[in-house]
Structures are given as C-alpha cells and as structure tokens.
Amino acid sequence: MDKPKQIDELAKKLSGLMPGSLQNLQSDIEENVKSTLESGLRKMNLVTREEFDIQRAVLLRTREKLEALEKVVAELESSLSKESKTENEK
C-alpha cells in the first residue's frame, strides 16, 4: 500500500466535504488535513506491511526452532528417566 497516496486521497475527500463558502480555501484545508493525518500516523508507531511480514517470518522460524528444541529436551528427559530406572533396579 502506498501510504502517502492514501493520505492524499483521504485529505482531498475530507476537504471536499467542506461547505461551499470554504471551497476557496480547499488547498489550504487539504494540506492541513494531510499534515494532521501524517502526524497522527507517525505517533501511532505503525510498521509497513513488509516489516510486519519479515517479523512474522522470523517469529515462525523461531517457533519452529523452539518446538524442535522442546522435542529434543523431552527425548533427553525420557532417556535420563529410563537410565535412572535401570540404575535403581540394579
């Protein structure tokens, strides 16, 4: 998504809703609306879709590694438990 283009379109739509008496100030109003929208979006700490997708992929890889490690730990615990039982029986 092209954020600046969407902001421009939204600013034009909002300034177009102004009463007819303010139409001569439309470009000034449009710039003020655009500036206000951009400022508000910056304060929201938003990320781009690309950044989101990258972090999602990193999280999925991390989750896969964690699951593999959990499986290894479970196998090691099971192995240690069996060895402990065998030693106790002797």
C-alpha positions as CSV (number, residue, x, y, z in Angstrom):
1,M,0.0,0.0,0.0
2,D,1.2,3.4,-0.9
3,K,0.6,5.4,2.4
4,P,1.3,8.9,1.0
5,K,-1.2,8.3,-1.9
6,Q,-3.9,7.1,0.5
7,I,-3.3,10.1,2.8
8,D,-3.5,12.5,-0.2
9,E,-6.8,10.9,-1.3
10,L,-8.3,11.0,2.2
11,A,-7.2,14.6,2.6
12,K,-8.9,15.5,-0.7
13,K,-12.1,13.7,0.3
14,L,-12.3,15.4,3.7
15,S,-11.6,18.9,2.3
16,G,-14.2,18.2,-0.4
17,L,-16.8,17.8,2.4
18,M,-16.3,21.4,3.5
19,P,-19.1,23.8,2.9
20,G,-19.2,25.8,-0.4
21,S,-18.1,29.0,1.4
22,L,-14.8,27.3,2.3
23,Q,-14.1,25.9,-1.1
24,N,-11.7,28.7,-2.0
25,L,-9.6,27.6,1.0
26,Q,-9.7,23.9,-0.2
27,S,-6.0,23.6,-0.9
28,D,-5.0,25.0,2.5
29,I,-7.5,22.8,4.3
30,E,-6.3,19.8,2.3
31,E,-2.7,20.4,3.3
32,N,-3.7,20.9,7.0
33,V,-5.7,17.7,7.0
34,K,-2.9,15.9,5.3
35,S,-0.4,17.2,7.8
36,T,-2.6,16.3,10.7
37,L,-3.2,12.7,9.4
38,E,0.6,12.2,8.8
39,S,1.4,13.4,12.3
40,G,-1.3,11.2,13.8
41,L,0.0,8.2,12.0
42,R,3.6,8.8,13.0
43,K,2.5,8.9,16.6
44,M,0.9,5.5,16.3
45,N,4.2,3.8,15.7
46,L,2.9,1.8,12.7
47,V,5.0,-0.5,10.7
48,T,4.9,-1.3,7.0
49,R,3.3,-4.5,5.7
50,E,6.8,-5.5,4.6
51,E,8.3,-5.0,8.1
52,F,5.3,-7.0,9.5
53,D,5.8,-9.9,7.1
54,I,9.5,-10.0,7.9
55,Q,8.9,-10.1,11.6
56,R,6.2,-12.7,11.1
57,A,8.6,-15.0,9.2
58,V,11.2,-14.5,11.9
59,L,8.7,-15.5,14.6
60,L,7.6,-18.6,12.6
61,R,11.2,-19.7,12.3
62,T,11.8,-19.1,16.0
63,R,8.7,-21.0,16.9
64,E,9.8,-24.0,14.7
65,K,13.2,-24.0,16.4
66,L,11.6,-23.8,19.8
67,E,9.4,-26.8,19.1
68,A,12.4,-28.8,17.8
69,L,14.3,-28.0,21.0
70,E,11.4,-28.9,23.2
71,K,11.2,-32.3,21.4
72,V,15.0,-32.8,22.0
73,V,14.6,-31.9,25.6
74,A,11.7,-34.3,26.1
75,E,13.7,-37.1,24.4
76,L,16.7,-36.4,26.7
77,E,14.5,-36.3,29.8
78,S,12.9,-39.6,28.8
79,S,16.3,-41.1,28.1
80,L,17.6,-39.9,31.5
81,S,14.5,-41.2,33.2
82,K,14.9,-44.7,31.7
83,E,18.6,-44.7,32.6
84,S,17.8,-43.7,36.2
85,K,15.2,-46.5,36.5
86,T,17.6,-49.0,35.1
87,E,20.3,-48.0,37.7
88,N,17.8,-48.1,40.5
89,E,16.8,-51.7,39.6
90,K,20.4,-52.9,39.8
